[in-house]
């Protein structure tokens, strides 16, 4: 069986969470053996008849978490390129990577939640075209290029990142649409899929992986060069109801051994990384999941049997 890295998403809008709790959860994740920690990038939720809610600014949180931890990788899940000018986004990412000592994953997407775009005066039209231009600028700047680009939506003139970044952080895209895949797969290190998009099942992930393989070949790149990252819903307590169960989604739940078995199945389906979306998401939950990591033989240690 292929190795499987295990990450965890910290709270987004399940409840109001203050900085001391974020820092404690991040340290707990590092202590019990998670490979990475992730935060959502959203401005405002207005849907489902629920009260308005929003997470803290993702990049500010990541900078703080980079200082509060020493080992884990960290990143946005995923950063919306529309929320910042692409040159500024690249500068921010470079700074967070510096603070973390080279542990940032720059995960990017086009965004989908129209309510937050409208609320903050961000254009929602032509999202993929806008993303393509922003992505081009961000990736080229992070590679160390001096960039001049004049598109329909984004323009930079002789832009350069200074101080020069110590490295080009890995790029990840969170998307399934063919046009998004065509624009990004030749340039990214990893592809991510949200659990609702594949039903949280190994069969769904295997099918999505095949689609990415085909898209990579059409884009002229090697499918094997693109790591596969899957968000995986883990329910530790159904009574908590922090994250509503979506119809058609089969959560991982039960004993640590049973959850570990579900993660092994995702590895068999082609997953290189599983990012756990946990209900409820608390420091206690993260520490309990240390037993699941132990059942896997430790994070990144899913081995042939």
DRENLOBA-864293 format. One record per residue (C-alpha): x, y, z. Coordinates in pm, whole numbers, m for minus. Example, Ala and Ser with C-alpha at 12.3 -4.5 7.8 and 13.67 -1.06 7.14 Angstrom:
% DRENLOBA-864293
+--------+--------+--------+
|   east |  north |     up |
+--------+--------+--------+
|   1230 |   m450 |    780 |
|   1367 |   m106 |    714 |
+--------+--------+--------+
This chain:
% DRENLOBA-864293
+--------+--------+--------+
|   east |  north |     up |
+--------+--------+--------+
|      0 |      0 |      0 |
|    126 |    349 |    m82 |
|    233 |    587 |    199 |
|    m40 |    827 |    311 |
|     21 |   1165 |    469 |
|   m243 |   1274 |    719 |
|   m347 |   1634 |    776 |
|   m629 |   1801 |    967 |
|   m841 |   2107 |    896 |
|   m869 |   2342 |   1192 |
|  m1209 |   2503 |   1268 |
|  m1361 |   2720 |   1000 |
|  m1717 |   2822 |   1086 |
|  m1832 |   2538 |   1310 |
|  m1828 |   2783 |   1603 |
|  m1640 |   3096 |   1711 |
|  m1280 |   2998 |   1786 |
|  m1023 |   3237 |   1931 |
|   m649 |   3237 |   1872 |
|   m542 |   3052 |   2190 |
|   m758 |   2754 |   2090 |
|   m621 |   2752 |   1734 |
|   m267 |   2753 |   1868 |
|   m345 |   2474 |   2115 |
|   m504 |   2259 |   1843 |
|   m209 |   2314 |   1610 |
|     38 |   2215 |   1879 |
|   m174 |   1909 |   1961 |
|   m178 |   1806 |   1594 |
|    198 |   1829 |   1585 |
|    237 |   1636 |   1910 |
|     21 |   1339 |   1808 |
|    184 |   1304 |   1468 |
|    m25 |   1480 |   1202 |
|    173 |   1578 |    894 |
|     m9 |   1902 |    818 |
|   m267 |   2156 |    937 |
|   m502 |   2358 |    717 |
|   m740 |   2653 |    747 |
|  m1029 |   2758 |    525 |
|  m1019 |   3081 |    325 |
|  m1358 |   3251 |    329 |
|  m1488 |   3601 |    396 |
|  m1852 |   3537 |    486 |
|  m2115 |   3262 |    481 |
|  m2480 |   3350 |    425 |
|  m2669 |   3031 |    348 |
|  m2869 |   2734 |    476 |
|  m3086 |   2959 |    690 |
|  m2810 |   2965 |    950 |
|  m2671 |   3277 |   1122 |
|  m2406 |   3472 |    936 |
|  m2061 |   3332 |   1004 |
|  m1702 |   3361 |    885 |
|  m1356 |   3240 |    980 |
|  m1059 |   3456 |   1068 |
|   m840 |   3575 |    781 |
|   m664 |   3264 |    653 |
|   m324 |   3417 |    579 |
|   m302 |   3591 |    916 |
|   m389 |   3265 |   1088 |
|   m128 |   3077 |    885 |
|    141 |   3325 |    986 |
|     50 |   3276 |   1351 |
|     33 |   2898 |   1318 |
|    371 |   2897 |   1146 |
|    518 |   3056 |   1457 |
|    325 |   2830 |   1695 |
|    451 |   2505 |   1537 |
|    783 |   2358 |   1431 |
|    727 |   2054 |   1210 |
|    388 |   2032 |   1039 |
|    324 |   2157 |    689 |
|     48 |   2415 |    669 |
|   m167 |   2581 |    410 |
|   m500 |   2733 |    310 |
|   m774 |   2492 |    206 |
|   m786 |   2651 |    m46 |
|   m692 |   3017 |    m95 |
|   m925 |   3204 |   m328 |
|   m718 |   3399 |   m581 |
|   m998 |   3653 |   m621 |
|   m963 |   3784 |   m265 |
|   m626 |   3953 |   m327 |
|   m433 |   4101 |   m617 |
|   m216 |   3813 |   m742 |
|    113 |   3992 |   m684 |
|     14 |   4071 |   m327 |
|   m102 |   3713 |   m276 |
|    236 |   3583 |   m394 |
|    417 |   3820 |   m156 |
|    200 |   3708 |    134 |
|    261 |   3342 |     59 |
|    635 |   3400 |     38 |
|    633 |   3572 |    377 |
|    435 |   3292 |    544 |
|    669 |   3035 |    392 |
|    964 |   3227 |    535 |
|    807 |   3245 |    882 |
|    734 |   2872 |    873 |
|   1085 |   2778 |    769 |
|    967 |   2636 |    438 |
|    655 |   2448 |    548 |
|    384 |   2624 |    345 |
|    176 |   2460 |     73 |
|     19 |   2722 |   m155 |
|   m321 |   2571 |   m229 |
|   m531 |   2779 |   m468 |
|   m880 |   2785 |   m613 |
|  m1126 |   3017 |   m786 |
|  m1386 |   3044 |   m510 |
|  m1755 |   2953 |   m530 |
|  m1951 |   3137 |   m258 |
|  m2118 |   3423 |   m444 |
|  m2251 |   3584 |   m125 |
|  m1906 |   3667 |      5 |
|  m1792 |   3801 |   m332 |
|  m2091 |   4035 |   m346 |
|  m2061 |   4141 |     19 |
|  m1699 |   4251 |    m21 |
|  m1729 |   4401 |   m370 |
|  m1532 |   4129 |   m551 |
|  m1635 |   4051 |   m911 |
|  m1798 |   3708 |   m941 |
|  m1817 |   3698 |  m1321 |
|  m1567 |   3508 |  m1536 |
|  m1422 |   3337 |  m1228 |
|  m1220 |   3079 |  m1420 |
|  m1074 |   3334 |  m1662 |
|   m983 |   3559 |  m1370 |
|   m830 |   3263 |  m1188 |
|   m620 |   3165 |  m1489 |
|   m460 |   3508 |  m1504 |
|   m406 |   3531 |  m1128 |
|   m264 |   3179 |  m1111 |
|    m15 |   3258 |  m1388 |
|    115 |   3562 |  m1200 |
|    130 |   3392 |   m859 |
|    313 |   3081 |   m978 |
|    563 |   3276 |  m1187 |
|    645 |   3515 |   m904 |
|    685 |   3228 |   m655 |
|    921 |   3059 |   m899 |
|   1146 |   3365 |   m877 |
|   1063 |   3523 |  m1211 |
|   1043 |   3893 |  m1278 |
|    694 |   3914 |  m1423 |
|    526 |   4145 |  m1671 |
|    175 |   4038 |  m1761 |
|   m117 |   4222 |  m1921 |
|   m441 |   4027 |  m1920 |
|   m807 |   4112 |  m1943 |
|   m837 |   4125 |  m1562 |
|   m488 |   4131 |  m1409 |
|   m182 |   4338 |  m1490 |
|    167 |   4351 |  m1341 |
|    468 |   4539 |  m1477 |
|    816 |   4416 |  m1392 |
|    695 |   4266 |  m1064 |
|    941 |   4074 |   m848 |
|    934 |   3926 |   m497 |
|   1185 |   4090 |   m265 |
|   1336 |   3979 |    m38 |
|   1385 |   3682 |   m266 |
|   1204 |   3373 |   m132 |
|   1427 |   3094 |     m5 |
|   1241 |   2843 |   m220 |
|    941 |   2795 |   m445 |
|    673 |   2653 |   m213 |
|    471 |   2359 |   m348 |
|    154 |   2450 |   m535 |
|   m176 |   2269 |   m497 |
|   m502 |   2324 |   m682 |
|   m847 |   2249 |   m546 |
|  m1070 |   2198 |   m851 |
|  m1245 |   1940 |  m1065 |
|  m1366 |   2148 |  m1361 |
|  m1186 |   2055 |  m1685 |
|  m1079 |   2411 |  m1767 |
|   m932 |   2462 |  m1418 |
|   m743 |   2134 |  m1442 |
|   m610 |   2218 |  m1788 |
|   m478 |   2553 |  m1662 |
|   m313 |   2421 |  m1347 |
|   m203 |   2058 |  m1375 |
|    111 |   2131 |  m1580 |
|    231 |   2361 |  m1301 |
|    116 |   2218 |   m965 |
|    267 |   1963 |   m732 |
|    m64 |   1839 |   m593 |
|   m438 |   1828 |   m658 |
|   m701 |   1837 |   m382 |
|  m1064 |   1729 |   m374 |
|  m1328 |   1818 |   m110 |
|  m1502 |   1520 |     51 |
|  m1848 |   1611 |    m81 |
|  m1717 |   1601 |   m439 |
|  m1632 |   1230 |   m421 |
|  m1878 |   1109 |   m157 |
|  m1600 |   1036 |     94 |
|  m1565 |    689 |    m55 |
|  m1269 |    507 |   m210 |
|  m1477 |    437 |   m519 |
|  m1549 |    806 |   m562 |
|  m1185 |    900 |   m510 |
|  m1065 |    639 |   m758 |
|  m1302 |    778 |  m1022 |
|  m1188 |   1135 |   m953 |
|   m825 |   1027 |   m974 |
|   m886 |    869 |  m1313 |
|  m1038 |   1196 |  m1434 |
|   m729 |   1385 |  m1315 |
|   m504 |   1132 |  m1489 |
|   m688 |   1192 |  m1815 |
|   m682 |   1571 |  m1770 |
|   m308 |   1562 |  m1700 |
|   m240 |   1362 |  m2017 |
|   m449 |   1606 |  m2222 |
|   m249 |   1892 |  m2070 |
|     75 |   1723 |  m2169 |
|    202 |   1641 |  m1821 |
|    277 |   1321 |  m1631 |
|    m12 |   1216 |  m1402 |
|    235 |   1045 |  m1169 |
|    403 |   1380 |  m1098 |
|     86 |   1519 |   m936 |
|     23 |   1415 |   m575 |
|   m338 |   1338 |   m484 |
|   m486 |   1502 |   m174 |
|   m836 |   1417 |    m52 |
|  m1032 |   1583 |    224 |
|  m1199 |   1313 |    432 |
|  m1495 |   1366 |    663 |
|  m1446 |   1202 |   1004 |
|  m1736 |   1204 |   1250 |
|  m1634 |   1137 |   1609 |
|  m1966 |   1236 |   1767 |
|  m2288 |   1259 |   1566 |
|  m2463 |   1434 |   1853 |
|  m2224 |   1730 |   1826 |
|  m2368 |   1826 |   1485 |
|  m2087 |   2073 |   1419 |
|  m2076 |   1978 |   1051 |
|  m2409 |   1868 |    898 |
|  m2400 |   1538 |    711 |
|  m2457 |   1582 |    339 |
|  m2676 |   1333 |    156 |
|  m2464 |   1087 |    m38 |
|  m2156 |   1136 |    180 |
|  m2034 |    836 |    380 |
|  m1832 |    961 |    679 |
|  m1548 |    774 |    843 |
|  m1648 |    694 |   1200 |
|  m1620 |    436 |   1474 |
|  m1310 |    302 |   1645 |
|   m960 |    429 |   1566 |
|   m898 |    103 |   1382 |
|  m1212 |    144 |   1172 |
|  m1124 |    502 |   1078 |
|   m771 |    388 |    997 |
|   m913 |    116 |    773 |
|  m1115 |    380 |    584 |
|   m801 |    586 |    536 |
|   m616 |    281 |    406 |
|   m895 |    239 |    153 |
|   m841 |    598 |     36 |
|   m472 |    523 |     m6 |
|   m559 |    216 |   m211 |
|   m781 |    441 |   m427 |
|   m481 |    656 |   m513 |
|   m464 |    903 |   m228 |
|   m124 |   1038 |   m127 |
|   m269 |   1261 |    144 |
|   m588 |   1265 |    351 |
|   m687 |   1594 |    515 |
|   m931 |   1510 |    794 |
|  m1237 |   1732 |    827 |
|  m1349 |   1637 |   1177 |
|  m1682 |   1674 |   1356 |
|  m1649 |   1801 |   1622 |
|  m1315 |   1972 |   1564 |
|  m1158 |   2038 |   1904 |
|   m823 |   1982 |   2070 |
|   m970 |   1671 |   2232 |
|  m1076 |   1537 |   1891 |
|   m728 |   1595 |   1751 |
|   m570 |   1409 |   2043 |
|   m820 |   1123 |   2008 |
|   m725 |   1092 |   1642 |
|   m370 |   1027 |   1755 |
|   m498 |    672 |   1818 |
|   m599 |    650 |   1452 |
|   m252 |    763 |   1348 |
|   m108 |    495 |   1575 |
|   m337 |    236 |   1413 |
|   m191 |    341 |   1079 |
|    157 |    286 |   1217 |
|    216 |    660 |   1251 |
|    147 |    936 |    999 |
|    301 |    884 |    657 |
|    350 |    519 |    744 |
|     73 |    327 |    574 |
|    265 |     23 |    453 |
|    210 |   m290 |    249 |
|     70 |   m579 |    444 |
+--------+--------+--------+
